[in-house]
Amino acid sequence: MERTYILTSETGLHARPATNFVKFIASLPVDVYLIHKDFVADAKSIMAIMSLGLAKGEVFKIRVDEKHQHYLDEIEKYLRIQQFID
């Protein structure tokens, strides 16, 4: 199960915001993947997230296993609170 978003943060998903994102995702008991273009990154890996180089206005997806789709709501709430998405 995945959802598509547009990154609206002025700073993109770099350094401190990426670290906080990874810490949040790591607190979830499921595998989470962030997809940008043709790249799939383990959302619990700061190196993987940083390597995507997500900038403002870019499209990305968040994927979790279908049986854990309720976690997408939690992730989306986090992204909105942190102003990564509108």
N, C-alpha and C positions, 0 to 999 in steps of 0.2 A: 504494500500500500504506500502510495507516495502523494505528496502535494507539491504544487509549483508556486513559487513566490518570486517577487522582484525585490532586490535589496535596495532599501531606501536610505540607509544610513550614509551620512556624508563621508564618513571615514572608511566605509566598506567594512569588511570583516577581517581586520588586521590586528596584530599585537594584543593589546589588553582586551578588546571586545571578543576576539577569537579565544583567548584564554578563558574568559568567563563563560563563553558559550560551551566550550569543551568541558569545563567543570560541571556545568548544569547537565549536559548530555551524559557525562560519566556517572551522574547520580541516578540515572534511570537504569532499571534492570533489563534492558533490551538492547539489541544491536541497532544502531542508527547510522544511516549513511547520508552524506550530503553530496549531491550530484550537480556538477557544473559542466556544461558542454558535454564532452565525452568522458569526463573524469568522475570516478566514484571514490569518495574519501570516507574513511571511517571517522565519524563525527566525534569519536572519543580520543582522537589523535590530533594534538596541536600541530604537529608537523604536516599531517595530511591536510588539515584545514588551511593552514598557512600556504601550502603549495598551490592551492586553488587560486589564490590571489583575487578573491571576489571584491569587486568595486561597486560603487553606487550605480544602480540602474541595471545590473546584471541579473539574469534569470537563474534560479537554482531550484533544486528539488530536495525535499527531505523524504527519506524512505525508511520504513520500518516493516517488519514482518506483518502480514495481514492479520494474524491473530492478536497482534499488539497495537492495532490501529488507534486505540483510545489514547495512546501516548502522543500521537500526532497533535491532538488537541492541547496537551500540556506544552509541547514544543512550540506550537503556534502562539500560545499565550505568552510564553517567554519571549519569543521573537518580537511580539507587539510591545510588550512592556519595555524591552530594551531598545525599541524604536528601530529595529532592523527591517521591519515591514510595516506597511500601513494597515 
